[in-house]
Amino acid sequence: MATFDAARTSQSRVFIAEGLPGPDNPPLFQGCLVMGGASQSQGDVEYIYCPDPEKYDGFIIVGEIVGREEGVETGLSGHFPLSALSDIVKWGSAKTPLAIYCHFGVSSNPQNFNVYKKAVIFDDRARITSTDIEDMGSLEESARIGQSASISAAGYYEVVPLNYIARVDNLIVDTGHGCAIDRLYDDSLPIDNRYAFYVVAHNTGTPSATQEFIYSVDGGQNWGEIDFSSVAGGNTLDGIAVINGVPVIISKTVTSTFYVDVLSGDVTPTVVAGTVAWNCISSVGNAAYVGGFSGDFGIIEDYTSVPVEMTIGSSADVVSVHALPGGIILAGDAAGKVFYSTDGINFGSANPGGGSDAITAVCAVNDSVFWAGDAAGKLFYSTNSGQTWSERGFPGSDSGVVTGIVFPTLSVGFISHNPGAGTQAVLLKTTGAGTVGSWVKVPVAGALPSADNLLIAGVRDNPNLLLGTGALDQAETDGVIMLGLPS
């Protein structure tokens, strides 16, 4: 049995950001406040009964209704200050939302937000619902006055460092071109295995080059691969997303899309003949958005159908795209522009870097916070739905290429970065919503793919899982799929 390391109250630290999490809202160390416990109802269960067919006056359970998960209740407490105003009273009376981070683990500097063994994060509409100041008079000498606050939040989650790479040997021998994760709702699988992982890759091995679709439908326990050469006809597979549980694959070199209904047990690739080749794809719910050459853009509303073309205003190649529910769409083109929509119909545009470096990665965190990375290794963000943009540095920025941006939650995000020729890829992480100084390199036990070929995918609401694909060495002759797993 592995050694159990218990979290200790003596090693907990509290950081709070006033307002919603965002790149301009840094969490500040709260040396005189401590967190209370956290309580959350996961939903009541109501059983459905019918008369027992085998005996009178008996009933059997024939079904159940599981209630929704409710919000979380927690609290803050500390000393009531003498020479300053109380933050607890201020936050409570202003009814402002808070982002609260409780970190565990020894650090050489307790105020260092980036060092922890575990973080428990309340960043979704956490608000103070009541405040309490203890007796302000006493019959005893020098009695300290305490203060406390009750807090309600939509939920909370744990974060642990990602420091492991699991290689899936002999499945990719050259270059990964895209990857995606889909959450599975299969009670027959262990909870940690309820994910499907999908990768498209190129194999230059003997006897001939192949385009391969690689998959796992049990959280990475078992893997399979499908040779797409017969349907791709020598063309490349260049991106993948999931629509209604079905992986959809695009190609830059052929005007068809492909799909494989793996979960149904059918591993035969199906070709959907179209008229446009596509560079990038991002799915949201039952649809996916695709970007192509010379400003081509479209939506796939049915994985069995060709994309319906849309106009976003670009005349250059669209090379990156990301979408969220509610019509939130981001796209980046090869001329340095970002195109954005918050209704799925009308698009605005911006040139975050002021130049013509391709926008190689985009990510919408919510309807107001957007991120974009470019082919010059620069990272940009907007906090007003794309209207204005600012640059945010990170270790190694201003060189190489930002190849991917993923934000599974409001506070936790990842960047994949190619620092330049002859170097290894770099994976960076923030648990502070991308604020200044919060982007740090992920220390990984094992070699990352070569710098020009690290692509990443995450899954919403799980900050402890990451899928990546690329080639392991500089010559790109020994491929790898990696999974970011909790330590």
N, C-alpha and C positions, 0 to 999 in steps of 0.2 A: 504494500500500500504506500502511495506517495505521501511524503510529509505534508501535513496540513498546516498552513501558515495563516493564522487568524488575524483579521484586521483589528487594530487597537485604537481606542479612543484617544490615547495619548499621542498617537501619530497622525491624527486627522487635522486637516487645515481647511479653512473656508475661504473661498474667493467669490465675489459677487460683482456682477455687471448690472448697472442700473439700466432698465429697458430691455428690449429684446436682444438676443445675441446678434452680433454683426461685426464686420471687420473694423469698424471705428468705435467699438464699445468694449474696451478691454476689461476683463475681470480683475478686480482689485483685492489684495490680501486683506482679510478681516481678522487681525490678530486677537481681538477681544470679543469675538463671537464664536459660538460653537453650534453645531447642528444637533437637533433632536432626532428622535427616531422617525421612521417613515412607515406609513400605513396606507395600504391600497386594497380595495375590494376588486377581485378579479371577475366578479359577476356571479350572482346567485344562480343556482340550478333549480329549475322547476321540472319535476317529473310528470310525465303523462301516463295515466293509468287507464287500464281497461279491465272489465270483469275477467277473472280467471276462468278459462274454458273447462277446467278440470275439477273445480269445486265451487260450491256456493259460498257466498260471503267472503270471497277472496278476490284480490286484484293483482295484476301484474303490470310491471313497467314496460311500456311499449315505445317510449321515446322520451326525449328530454329537450328542454329549451334552456340554453345557456345565456344568461344576461350579459350585457356589455360590461367591459372593464370600466371602472370608475376612476375619478381623479385620485391623486395621492395627497395625503395630509402629512405635513412635517412641521418643523419649527426651528426658530433661532433663539438663542438666549445669550446673555452676557451681562456686563456691569453697566449700570446707568451712569453716563459720563457726567463729570462735574464742570469741566472747562470747555465743553463743546456741546453742540446740539446732538441729540440722539438720532443716529441713522435709522434705527428701527421705527421711531416715531415719524421721521421724515418720510420714509418709504411707505409706511402704512397710511398716513394722511394724504399722500399724493396719489395713492392707489396705482402706483406705477408697476408695470411688470418687472420681474427680476430674473436674471439667469444666475443660478446658484450652483457652485462647484464644490464638492467636498472631496478632498484628495487624501489618500492614505499612503503611508510609507515614509521611510526616513529619507531626508534630503539634507545635503550640506547647507543649504539655504532654504529654510521653510517657506520663504516668500517666492521661491522659484516655481512658477505655475507649470512649467513644462516637465518637472520631475515628479513622478508618482509611481506607485505600484498598482493602484486602482483609483479611478475617479468615479464618483456617483454624481450624476448631472441632472439638475432640475431646470431645464431651459425652455420649457413650453408653457407659457402663460402662468408662471409662478407669481402669485400675488399674496401679500399679507392680508389676512382676513380679520385679524384682531391683534391688539397689542396689550401688554400688561406691564406695569411698573410696580414693583414690590413696595411694601410699606416705606414711606418717605420719612418716617419718624421712628424712633426706637428708645427704649428705656435702657439699652445697653450702650456701652461706649464703642465708638468707631465701627458700628455695623455698616457693612457695604450694602448698597441698594442694587438689586438686580432688575433686569428688564428682559422681556421675552416677546416673541411674536408667533402666532399661528399662521401657517402658510398652506395654501392650496395650489396645486399645479395639475396640468393635464396628465402628466406622467413623469417618469424618471427612468434612467437607464445607467448601466455600469459600463465603464471603459477600462480595458487593460491593454498593455503594450502589445503591439504586433511584432513579434521577433522571430518568426519561424517561416521557413519556406518549404513546402512539400512538393517535391518533384514528381512528375508523372512520366517516368522514363519510357523511352522508345515509342512515344506517341507523336511527338513533334521532333523532326530531325533537322528542320531549318528555321522557318520564320512564322511566328504567329501574327495574324492580321486583324484579329478582333476577338472580343470575349464578352460574355453576358452572364448574369446570374438571375435566376427566377426562383421566387419563394414557392414551395410546395405545401399544399394543405392535405397531407396524407398522414392520418393518425397511425398507420401501420409502421411508419418510419420513426426511429428515435428523433427527438426534437432537434438535435444538432445536425441531423442528416436531411432535414426537410428543405433542401435547396437543390436546384438543378444548375449545373455548370456547363456552359457551351463555349466552344472555341473554334474559330476557323483558322487554318494554317496552310502553309505551302511546304511541300516536301520535294527536295531536289535529288532524292536518293535513286539508287538503281532499282529496277531497270528504267524507269521513266519518271518525270516530274508528275506529282499529283497534288490536287487540291483536296484537303481533308477537313471533315467536320468531326470534332472530338467532343464527347459529352459524358456527363455523369448525372444520373437522376436520383442519386442517394447521398448527396453531400460530399462527393469525392471518394467514397469507399470503393466504388467500381467504375471503370471507364471503358468506353467503347469508341470506335472510330469508323467513319464512313468515307470511302474514296469517292470524291465528287467528279473525278476525271471524265466519266462517261456523260455526265450531264453538263458539266462546265465547259467541256470541249476545249481544254487547254487554256481557258481564261482563269483569272485569279478570283478568289473569294476574299472580299475586302472589308466586310463588316457584318455584324450580327446583332439582332435584338429579338425580343420575345413579345409576341402578340397573342393574347388569350392562351398562354401556355405553350405556344408553338414557336420554335425558333425560325426566324426569317433572315435570309442571308442575301447580301447585295454583292455586286461586282462592279469594278471600275472599267472592266474591259468587255463586258457583254451587257446587252439591254434587257436581260432577264433577271428576275429575282427567284429565289428558291426557298422552299420550306421543307422541314422534316418533322412530322408529328411523333416525336420520340415517345412521349408519355402514353400514347395510344398503342405503342408497340410496333408501329410502322416506321422502319428505318430506311425507307426508300425515298430518296430525294425527289421532290416534285418541282418542275420548272413552270414559272409563270412568265410567259413571253411578253415583253413590253417594248417600248420604243426609246427608253432613256437609260443610260448607265449611271450608277450612283456611287458617290465617294464615301458617304457617311450615313449612319442611321441611329435613331434613338426612339425607343418605344415608351409609351405611357398608356397603361390600361389596355384597351382593345384597339389601339391604333399605334402607328409609328410614323415618324417624320424622316424624310430622306433628303440629302443634299447632293447635287450633281455638278456637272460642268457648265460653265458660262451662265451661272445664276440659276440653273435648274433647281427646283425645290418641289417637294410633293408630300402627300400624306397617303399612307397605306391604311385603309379603313377595314380591310378584310385580307387576311394573309393569303387568300387564294386569288386575289385580284391585283391588277397592276396599280401602281401609285397614281393618285389623282394630282395633277400638277397645280401648284400654287405660285403666286408671285410675292417675293419678299423685297425686291428692289435691287438685288445684286446682279452685276453683269460678269463677275469673276467666278471662278470655281468655288463652290461651297464645300468646305473641307471639314467642318465640325458642326455638330448639332446636339442639342439636349432639350428635353421637354418635361414638363410637370403637368399634373392634372389641372384643369381649369383654363386651358388655352395658353399656358405659359411656355413660350418657345424662344430658344436662343440658337442662333446660327452664326458661324464665322466663315469668312471667305479668304481667298488667297491674296486679296488686295489690302488686308489689314482692317477690314470692317466687321463690326458685329451688328446683326439684325435681331431685333427683339419684338416680342408681342406678349401682351398679357390677356388677350381675348381670343387668340388663335386665328385672327382674321387680319387685323391691322398691324403693320410692322413699322417700327422706327429704326434708325440706324445711327451708329456712332463709330468713330475711329479712335479707340482707346489710346493707342500709342502715338498717334499723329503721323504714322508712316505707312509703309506698304508691306510690312512683314505679315505673313499669313497668320490668321487666328487659328491655331492648330488644336485648341481645346476650349470648350465652353461648359459651364455648369450653372444652372439656376438652383439656388438653395430654397427660395420661396418666391413670392410674387414681387419682391423688392430687391433682394440681394442676388446679384449676378457676378460670376467670375469668368475670366477669359485669359488664356495663355497664348503666347505667340512663338513664331519660329526664330525669334531672337532671345528666347529664354526669359521673357518678361511676363509678369503676372499682373492682371488688372482686376479691379472690382468696381461694382456700382451698388449703391444702397438706395437708389431711387428708380428702380425698374429700368435701368439702362439710359436714363437721361444724361447723366454725367458719370465719368469714370476717373479712377485714381490708380496709381501704380502701387503695388505692394511687393517689397523685396522679400527674398527668402534665401537661405544658404545656397550659393551657386547661381543666383539669378543673373540676368543680363548676359548670359552666354548659353549656347546650345538651343534646345527646343523643349518647350513644355508639351508633353505628349498626352497628358490626361489630367482631368480634375474630377474628383468625386466627393460629394458631401452626403453621406448617409443620414446625418442628422443636422440640426441647426448649428451645432457647435463643432462637430467632428468632420474633418475633411482630409483628403489625400491629394497629392500631386505626384505624377510620374514625370521625371525630368531627364533629358539627354544632355549632359553637360558639354559634350563635344566629342570629336573624333578621338578614338583610342582610349576612351574612358568607359567605366561601367555605369549603367543606369542608376539613378537615385530615386528613392521613394521618400517623400516627406509627408508629415502629418501635423495637423493642428487639432487641439481640443478646445481652443479658445476662439472659434469662429473666424480664424484667419487674421486676428489682430496682430499688431506690430510685435515681432519677436516670438510669435506663437508657432510659426512654421519651423519644424525641426526634422532632421534626417531620422528615418526609422532604422535602428540598428538591427540588421537581419543576420541570422545564423545560416549563412550560405551565400552563394554567389547570385547576384541579380542578373537578369538578362543583359545582353550588350546594350549600350546606351541608346542606339537608334531604334530599338525595337522593344520597348516596355510599354505595354498597353494595359490599362486596369479597368475593372468594373466592380461596383459595389451594389449593395441592396439597401433600399430605403429602410430606415429605422434599425439597422444592425451595424454599429460602428466597429464591431470586432471581427468582421469578415471581409476579405478582399480577394478578388481573383485577378490574376495577371497572366500575360502570355508574352513570350519573346524567345530569343535565341540566347543560349547560355554563354557562349564565348564570343570573342571579338570577330572570329571568322564566320560566325553564324552557321556552324555546322552541327551543333548539338543542342537541340531545342529543349524547352522547358515550359511547363505550366506551373505556376506557383499559386499557392493559396496563402493568404495572410490569415494566420490562426492565432487565437489567444495563447499567451504563454501559460 
